[in-house]
Amino acid sequence: MKRLLIIGIGAGDPDHLTFQAAKAIAAADVFLLVDKGEAKHDLARLRHDLIAAHARPSHRIVEVRDPERDRTSPAYTAAVEDWRSRRARIYESFITGELADGQTGALLVWGDPGVYDSTLAGLEEVDAEFDYEVIPGISSISALTARHRVGLTRVGRPVHVTTGRRLAAEGATADDVLVMLDAACSFAEAGDDFHIYWGAYLGTPDEILISGPVGAVADEIRTARAEARARKGWIMDTYLLRRP
């Protein structure tokens, strides 16, 4: 049986790699790296560095280009599902064409594959005989709360994990709202009732952290986000909205 390891590598700091993840990298024969292009070359470089540090000498790397996702379509869910299906074909081709019977392949996934990632959903569409294991990692959520020295949960209160799109459409639906990727800076509509703990490029040398009452720091976050995205060509950010 062919085997696939889905390895969470953390939010960006090489020290986020767990002992379990390091052992999984050492157990793999072939690695699939999905390249997101020149603008995000530093993301690819970290994965290459982790493989070089922990993989067996005989390992092999297969690199493919990530399919482009339609970011202009108003049908957001359909566009994501189409992109995910094309990603699934890449996984299928890797399993059937690059792994021999009895070999172990590996995908290095940002953060924690079980928290906010499409890899596991894509694997469900793969038409091939294989077994797989998921190795959890430090998510951007964990990195964010640790860097701001706050707990994600409070006694007797729920936490709503959502997206910037849903926050814009629905508003804050709990006293504690964790938002993943918000290109429109929808937090600004939360008002002075909320405190924000915002972070971008968590765990990397480019990390940016800003916190404070939403009304007081919204413009600062907008400016920092726009400048960082213009400089690097991409940005990944996360934030916690908390009603005191």
HUZIRA-V166433 format. One record per residue. N is the residue number from 1. RES is the residue in one small letter. OMEGA is omega in radians with two decimals (none if undefined). Layout:
# HUZIRA-V166433
((N/RES/OMEGA) (N/RES/OMEGA))
This chain:
# HUZIRA-V166433
((1/m/3.04) (2/k/-3.06) (3/r/3.14) (4/l/3.10) (5/l/3.08) (6/i/-2.90) (7/i/3.03) (8/g/-3.05) (9/i/3.10) (10/g/-3.00) (11/a/3.12) (12/g/3.10) (13/d/3.10) (14/p/3.13) (15/d/3.04) (16/h/-3.10) (17/l/-3.14) (18/t/3.06) (19/f/3.13) (20/q/3.14) (21/a/3.11) (22/a/3.10) (23/k/3.13) (24/a/3.09) (25/i/-3.14) (26/a/-3.11) (27/a/-3.03) (28/a/3.06) (29/d/-3.05) (30/v/3.13) (31/f/3.02) (32/l/3.07) (33/l/3.11) (34/v/-3.03) (35/d/-3.14) (36/k/3.05) (37/g/-3.03) (38/e/-3.09) (39/a/-3.10) (40/k/-3.08) (41/h/-3.14) (42/d/3.05) (43/l/3.10) (44/a/-3.10) (45/r/3.13) (46/l/3.13) (47/r/3.08) (48/h/-3.13) (49/d/-3.14) (50/l/3.11) (51/i/-3.14) (52/a/-3.08) (53/a/-2.95) (54/h/-3.06) (55/a/3.07) (56/r/-3.08) (57/p/-3.06) (58/s/-3.06) (59/h/3.10) (60/r/-3.13) (61/i/3.04) (62/v/-3.14) (63/e/3.09) (64/v/3.14) (65/r/3.12) (66/d/3.10) (67/p/3.09) (68/e/3.08) (69/r/3.11) (70/d/-3.12) (71/r/-3.14) (72/t/-3.08) (73/s/3.04) (74/p/3.11) (75/a/-3.01) (76/y/-3.08) (77/t/3.13) (78/a/3.14) (79/a/3.12) (80/v/3.14) (81/e/3.08) (82/d/3.11) (83/w/-3.13) (84/r/3.11) (85/s/3.09) (86/r/3.01) (87/r/-3.14) (88/a/3.11) (89/r/3.07) (90/i/3.11) (91/y/-3.12) (92/e/3.12) (93/s/3.11) (94/f/-3.09) (95/i/-3.07) (96/t/-3.03) (97/g/-3.05) (98/e/-3.14) (99/l/3.01) (100/a/3.09) (101/d/3.12) (102/g/-3.14) (103/q/3.13) (104/t/3.05) (105/g/-3.12) (106/a/2.98) (107/l/3.09) (108/l/-3.02) (109/v/3.12) (110/w/3.08) (111/g/3.13) (112/d/-3.09) (113/p/-3.09) (114/g/-3.08) (115/v/-3.07) (116/y/-3.09) (117/d/-3.09) (118/s/-3.04) (119/t/-3.08) (120/l/3.09) (121/a/3.11) (122/g/-3.14) (123/l/3.11) (124/e/-3.14) (125/e/-3.08) (126/v/3.11) (127/d/3.14) (128/a/3.10) (129/e/3.10) (130/f/3.04) (131/d/3.12) (132/y/3.14) (133/e/3.14) (134/v/3.10) (135/i/-3.08) (136/p/3.12) (137/g/3.07) (138/i/-3.09) (139/s/3.06) (140/s/3.09) (141/i/3.12) (142/s/-3.14) (143/a/-3.13) (144/l/-3.09) (145/t/3.10) (146/a/-3.10) (147/r/3.10) (148/h/3.09) (149/r/3.06) (150/v/3.04) (151/g/3.13) (152/l/-3.07) (153/t/3.01) (154/r/-3.02) (155/v/3.04) (156/g/-3.10) (157/r/3.11) (158/p/2.99) (159/v/3.10) (160/h/3.05) (161/v/-3.04) (162/t/3.14) (163/t/3.09) (164/g/3.12) (165/r/-3.12) (166/r/3.09) (167/l/3.13) (168/a/-3.08) (169/a/-2.98) (170/e/-3.03) (171/g/3.13) (172/a/-3.06) (173/t/3.10) (174/a/3.09) (175/d/3.10) (176/d/-3.08) (177/v/3.12) (178/l/-3.03) (179/v/3.13) (180/m/3.03) (181/l/-3.09) (182/d/-3.09) (183/a/-3.08) (184/a/-3.12) (185/c/-3.08) (186/s/3.12) (187/f/-3.07) (188/a/-3.13) (189/e/-3.10) (190/a/3.08) (191/g/-3.05) (192/d/3.09) (193/d/-3.01) (194/f/2.95) (195/h/-3.14) (196/i/2.99) (197/y/-3.00) (198/w/3.08) (199/g/3.10) (200/a/-3.12) (201/y/-3.03) (202/l/3.10) (203/g/-3.11) (204/t/3.09) (205/p/-3.14) (206/d/-3.05) (207/e/3.07) (208/i/3.12) (209/l/3.08) (210/i/3.08) (211/s/3.11) (212/g/3.05) (213/p/-3.05) (214/v/-3.10) (215/g/-3.09) (216/a/-3.01) (217/v/-3.08) (218/a/-3.13) (219/d/3.11) (220/e/3.13) (221/i/3.12) (222/r/-3.10) (223/t/-3.13) (224/a/-3.13) (225/r/-3.12) (226/a/-3.13) (227/e/-3.13) (228/a/-3.14) (229/r/3.11) (230/a/-3.10) (231/r/-3.04) (232/k/-3.11) (233/g/3.13) (234/w/3.06) (235/i/2.98) (236/m/-3.11) (237/d/-3.10) (238/t/3.05) (239/y/3.07) (240/l/2.99) (241/l/-3.09) (242/r/3.05) (243/r/-3.10) (244/p/none))
